[in-house]
């Protein structure tokens, strides 16, 4: 029998009481502050953290925060607008007063509430989805939410177990971050530290082939295609997450380009977001929007992945930053993308370098092997045990 089982058998064998959050926890209010003011007082050395809507977080000096209402005890912040989430924080902080937080006399009880809220995020996000174009929940949604309230020693053991899971995931995430930085350094080095006697510098235009647009008037109306748009590409792992099914009758007006297996898509709208991917056989012959530049390697000159790894490199994004245009919604033209010059060694040397980068890339980015796969497995374990640990028989008396 585990320690948790022993505690439950000893302290609450018949079950636990369920109570509304407002009956158990003290609600805290935030600070009235505008986005403009937050931008003005943002200071990485500030001793107070300020949370705003979405994922906006800054640090600031307390003296610079007008009408500051600082929370100085451990608390759980309810992010109620844009991004619906819960954040545990145990250092001095405040937040925009459209949100709220909860605390209690015992730190364990606060952390316990955090895990309960995280376990029920799907409920809160569903409640937010019916509140207009920007997801948000009202105060009542959490105030009236009913949670199990086991004895404090039981809460403490649950928190200890879940903290251990969280710490393991954090360690893996930190390792992944370090490995990615290491990978990026060696990738850029391998792509540029080449034998000058055997390398030619040529533009992407010179080593890629023309692509074609679909002509809907010539297509059978019943023929359907997978449509890849800008939001389809994962910006961290660089693969296609989902697509729409389209035909002649429901095609978006900008669905133009036909892609082939081995093509590289690079999003030219807001290009510094680094939305790029390599098309695999699943999407051969399908369609993408013209928000992408399609790079089809001339394999007599370059390997497909030789081009891909250059599109991922730091120097490419210096080029992108230089040539993108527009302030609020910057973009770069296909022509400017293809003006980027890359070193092209003999195919045999390309193959050796690509093989090395493929192995390192799999460690850092592969969802079936490597560190991301391990993190995903640990996260699923954590969610399973969290939900199981927070399920109690209810005592009604």
Protein Blocks (a to p, Z undefined) as FASTA:
>chain_A
ZZklmmmmmmmmnoccdddfklmpccdddddddfklmmmmgcfkbcbdcddehjbdcddd
fklmghiacdfbdcddddfehjacddddfbdcdddfkbccdddfblklmmmmmmmmmmmm
mmmmmmmmmnojbdcddfklmmmpccddddfklmmmmmmmmmmmmmmmmmmmmmmmmmmm
mmmmmmmmmmmmccfklpccddfklmcccdddddfklpcfklccddddfklpcfklopaf
bdcdddfklgcfklmbacdehiacddfehklnopacdddfklgoiacdfkbccddddfkl
bcfklmmmmmmpmklmmmmmmmpgcjklgcddfklmmmpccddddfklmmmmmmmmmmmm
mmmmpckgcjklmmmmmmmmmmmmmmmmmpccddfZZ
